[in-house]
Amino acid sequence: MTWQLWDMGRRNQLGSFASRQEAFEAVLSVTRAYPDLVPDLVLDAEDEEGNEVFMATGQALLDLARPQYA
């Protein structure tokens, strides 16, 4: 599974990750450095066939990442 973190405000991919843990750690790192990006962040995951299996955005994404990896 591949996890991708996006800044949709600027339409930039901020990273691609092999695990949920790595992706959520990146979310926390980015939001600590650039708190104004929170509304524009999108994290999605695709399985091996290219099907989207997870997506979270903005504050909901940050809320998911905090308790697990803060």
N, C-alpha and C positions, 0 to 999 in steps of 0.2 A: 504494500500500500504506500502511496505517495501523498504527503501532506504539503500543501502550498499556502504560503502566507502572502496576501496581496494588500497593497495600498491602493484602493479603488479610486481615491481622489486624484491620484497622479497616474493611475493605471500602470503601476510598477509591481512586479513580483519581488517580494522582499526575501524570499527564500523557499527552498524545497527541502523537505525533511523525510527521513525514513521511518520516523516513529512519532506517535502522538506526544510523547514526553518532550522530544526535541522541538516539536512545533510549538507546544505550549510554553516552553522555556523561552523560545524566540519571541512569542507574543509578549511575555512579561518584560523581556529585555527591551524590546522596541517601545513599549508603552512607558517604561521608566525613563527612557531617553527622550521620547517624543510623545508626551501625553496628549497632545492635540491631534494625534493620528487615530485615537481610539475609534471615533465614529466611522472612519474610512477603512478600517481593517476587516479583512475577510480571510477566514481559514477554511479551506476545503480539503477533502481527501478523496482520492480515487483508488478503486481497486485495480487489480491487474488487467481487467478488461476495459478499463477507462470509465467505469460507472462511478458517478458521484455517490459517496456513501456517508458523507458528513459535511455540514457547513454551519458555521456560526459567524456572526458579524458584530462589530461595534462593542458596546458595553456587555452584551450577552456573552461574547467571546471572552472578554477580559474576566467576567464573572466565573466562567468555566475554568479558566487557566489559573486563577489566583488560589483557590483552595487546594489544588492538586500540586502546584509547583512553587508556591510562594515561599 
